[in-house]
Amino acid sequence: MTTINLITKINASKQIVFDLARNIDVHQNSASKTDEKAIAGITSGLINLNETVTWKGKHFGFYLTHTSKITEMELHNYFADEMIHGNFKSFKHEHSFIEKNGKTVMIDNLIYETPFGIFGKFFDWLFLKKHMTNFLKTRNTVLKNLAENQ
């Protein structure tokens, strides 16, 4: 299993940041480098508890699909999405939001496991973890800019 933890400090209320983090349109905007599009399930607006979204995007030269479901949600504080179909052996992304003095600390905790045994682990070590970390950092920069300019 691989874990990626990121902390992003945003000068906006956690309600604003929480809604931006679960906004399908914002995600598509932040993932423009991979041409990621929502193609099934919730394809626009805010995703909520027990709803699904299927993404199609180009990663490592291949178009891949990934279907996630929002499996946990505590309004404005936390939500988690988990893969129900895709190329990982397992995938869970936890999003936490803590407000301090009108500013939000957004915490990403991404836990995933690659398939293909030792080959998957080697691919993860060599390429995937860096790719996923950069993908999340780009997303968080877009969220931060949008939240701070509302």
N, C-alpha and C positions, 0 to 999 in steps of 0.2 A: 504494500500500500504506500502511496505517496500522499503527503499532506503539504498544502501550500497555505500559508497564513499571511494575510496582508492587512495592514491597518492604514486607513485613509482618513485624514482629518479634514472636515468640510465645514466651512463657515455658513451653515444653514441649519434650520430645524430638522429634527429627525423625521418628522412627518413628510417633509419635502423630499428628503434623501430616500426614505423608505419607499415612497411612491415612484421615484425615478428609478430605483434599483429593480423594481418589478414591472417596469414599463417596457413592453415589447418593442415599441417604436424606438425608444432610447437605446435599447440593446442593439437593434439593427443598425442604428447610426454609429454606435461605438465599434461595431464589428464590420465596418465597411471594407476594411483591408482583406477580409476573408469572404466578402460577398455573402455574408450570412443573412438569411431570410427566414422568417417564420412562414411555414408552408401548410401547417395543419394545427388543429386545436385553437387556442387563443392566438390570433395572428396580429392583433393590434390592441393598444390600450393596456390596462392593468390586468395582470394575471393574479388569481386568487387561490385560496386553499382548494385542493383537490382538482384543480384545472391543469390541463396539459398544454404543451407547446412542442411542435416538431420544428427543429431548425435544420436548414440545409446550408452548408458553407464549404468553402474550399480550404482545406488544410493539408499541407505537405503535397500539394499538387493534385489532390483528389477531392471530388465533391462527396461529402459525408453527411449523413443525417443523424440527428440526436433528438430523442423525445424525452422530455423531462416532465415531471409532475410536482406540483407544490404539495409537499407531504406534511409540512408543519407551518403554522403561522400564528404569531402573536402580534396583533396589529401595532405597527410602528416600532416594534422592538426586535423582531426576529422572523425570518422565514427560511425554509430549506427547500431546495429542489433536488430531486433524485432522478437519475436516468431510469427509464423503463424500457427503452430500446436504444441501442447505439453500439459504438465500437469499443467501449470500455467493458471490463469485467464487472466493475462497480463504479459508481460516481455519485457523490453527494456534495452539494455546495450549500454551506450554511452562511447566512447573512445576518449579522447582528448590528444593532444601532444603539449607541449610548449618547445621550445629550448632556452636555456640560456647558453651562453659561451661554445657551443659544447656539452652540456649535455641536456638530455631530462627529462622533468617532464611529466610522463604519469598519466593521471587521469581517473579512472574508476568510472562511475556513473551507478549503476545497480538499476533499479526500477522494482519491480514485485509485483504481487498480487496473493495470493493463492485462490484456489476455496474452496468450502465447508464451507463458512461462518465462524462462530466462531470456528469451529473445525480446519479449515485451518489456521486461525490466531493463534490459540493455538499451532499447530504443527510448524508454522513459529517461534514463540517466543521460543518454547522449543528446536527445532532442526535445522530448515531449514536455518535461517539467519546465524547461526554459520557455517553450512556446506557450504553455498554459499560464505561466506567471506573467509573461508579457501581454498576453491576451487580457488577463484580468487588470493589469496595470493600465492598459489603454482604456478599458471600460471604465475604470474608476476615475481616470482623468476627465473623461467626458462627463460622467455623473457629477463630479466636483465642479466643473465649469458651468454646467447647466444649473446646478443647485445654487451656486454662489452668484449667479447672474439673473435670478428670478426676482 
